[in-house]
Amino acid sequence: MIKTDIIIIGAGPTGLFTVFEAGLLGLKCHIIDSLVKPGGQCSEIYPNKPIYDIPAYPEIMAGDLIHKLLDQIKPFDPGYTMGESAVELKKSDGEFIITTDKNTKIKGKVVAIAGGLGNFEPRKPNLENIDKYEENGLVYKIINKDDFQDKNVIISGGGDSALDWTLELSKIAKKVSLIHRRNEFRGAVESVKQIQKLKDKNIVDVITPAQLVAINGRDKVESIDLKVNEEIVTIETDFIIPLYGLIPKMNIFKNWGLNIEKNAISVNNALDYSTNIKGIYAIGDINHYPGKLKLILSGFHEAAVMCHSAYNYINPDKKNILKYTTVSGIKGFDGSVKQPKKSTINSIN
Ligand SMILES: Cc1cc2nc3c(=O)[nH]c(=O)nc-3n(C[C@H](O)[C@H](O)[C@H](O)COP(=O)(O)OP(=O)(O)OC[C@H]3O[C@@H](n4cnc5c(N)ncnc54)[C@H](O)[C@@H]3O)c2cc1C
């Protein structure tokens, strides 16, 4: 069992910044996210869009903001469980145990839910009997690309994920075929150009316009049926990877006994963003209170307030005094130290 001070559910900007604020107070964090890469909406939905309302950054790409946050929290060495969803909450010996859908268990003194719009679930193809192929050749997210080494892989979709994974898996798979229901792709033009080159070299197959109409196989995927120009074409394959985007769903947190309002977790915003369960906080887009602004900067503020409250909850006998980093510097858990600069003004005339 993994043990920590604060279990953070969600590696979006709010969850990541929580690691920093907790670290300043000497608290260790472990982050869980159902997505494989950190960054929440910034990485998943708009990594290449500029954001204009992050204080002190007149303009910053969403993806770059996440890289900077990851850099900032590095000294506090958080644990990560990525590609797994937090599905169950229990209390034992005064601490919380979160279990993921892959049965990883994490024990912590405090839970910070920074789950944004909810758990991102894959948009699935509308086909009969697809459940039996899930994890048996039908894959919605790629956790370990080595699984596709020397295999026949079909990727279905027209966005950046479909294009990026076609390029990536073409380096290791036996054969990658990209299928899309339209002739035009929505993803980056540069990726489309690279795939065109691979197609010309016969490294990648591209079949458009083509619609996935059936998955076939006894216990696992053996082939798929495609509708191409009104004809049904069957292609043998080891894997079919539909990448049709992700839909955020709030349903998991609704079963944890938390007060829910407007499809978000109600918190005490007058105090510390605590929920109705002592020791559990909800911060960032996932929470609701009067006047809530679903902005990145709101999540940053809420993370700081929440961590100070968590410190007092974990250490009821210790006094917690707010320290400026300009004065205290940063002492990382990895041994790194950032010393505050000595002031050159040392006398008063
Ligand atoms: C197109 C677009 C443009 C935007 N532009 C701006 C802007 O200009 N300025 C601005 O301030 N804001 C902007 N926003 C809003 C901003 O992105 C959000 O406010 C911010 O991402 C919220 O951060 P978060 O960490 O609270 O949640 P998220 O970024 O949503 O991250 C939550 C994470 O929690 C994970 N998660 C949820 N449930 C579970 C679970 N049960 N188990 C494991 N993991 C779970 C999710 O996978 C996700 O990674 C924009 C949003 C969009 C969609």
The ligand as a Gaussian input file, in Angstrom:
#p B3LYP/6-31G(d) Opt

LIG

0 1
 C      -10.833000      25.106000     -24.209000
 C      -10.617000      25.628000     -22.807000
 C       -9.975000      26.830000     -22.632000
 C       -9.753000      27.311000     -21.334000
 N       -9.128000      28.524000     -21.173000
 C       -8.848000      28.986000     -19.916000
 C       -8.184000      30.231000     -19.720000
 O       -7.855000      30.936000     -20.666000
 N       -7.918000      30.611000     -18.430000
 C       -8.289000      29.876000     -17.339000
 O       -7.996000      30.269000     -16.211000
 N       -8.971000      28.702000     -17.514000
 C       -9.260000      28.243000     -18.755000
 N       -9.957000      27.078000     -18.925000
 C      -10.423000      26.363000     -17.710000
 C       -9.274000      25.634000     -17.048000
 O       -8.669000      24.727000     -17.956000
 C       -9.783000      24.885000     -15.832000
 O      -10.276000      25.849000     -14.916000
 C       -8.660000      24.105000     -15.188000
 O       -8.166000      23.109000     -16.049000
 C       -9.165000      23.441000     -13.898000
 O       -8.086000      22.746000     -13.366000
 P       -8.323000      21.498000     -12.377000
 O       -6.958000      21.020000     -12.023000
 O       -9.236000      21.929000     -11.300000
 O       -9.106000      20.427000     -13.257000
 P       -8.729000      19.673000     -14.616000
 O       -7.794000      20.452000     -15.428000
 O      -10.038000      19.314000     -15.227000
 O       -7.988000      18.351000     -14.114000
 C       -8.702000      17.394000     -13.389000
 C       -8.016000      16.052000     -13.513000
 O       -8.649000      15.138000     -12.606000
 C       -8.685000      13.864000     -13.199000
 N       -9.730000      13.058000     -12.537000
 C      -11.025000      13.374000     -12.358000
 N      -11.657000      12.407000     -11.675000
 C      -10.734000      11.456000     -11.413000
 C      -10.770000      10.208000     -10.747000
 N      -11.891000       9.744000     -10.179000
 N       -9.629000       9.476000     -10.680000
 C       -8.481000       9.924000     -11.253000
 N       -8.397000      11.103000     -11.891000
 C       -9.503000      11.854000     -11.963000
 C       -8.955000      14.131000     -14.663000
 O       -8.498000      13.063000     -15.469000
 C       -8.132000      15.425000     -14.881000
 O       -6.848000      15.146000     -15.387000
 C      -10.202000      26.567000     -20.197000
 C      -10.854000      25.346000     -20.396000
 C      -11.058000      24.860000     -21.675000
 C      -11.757000      23.559000     -21.858000

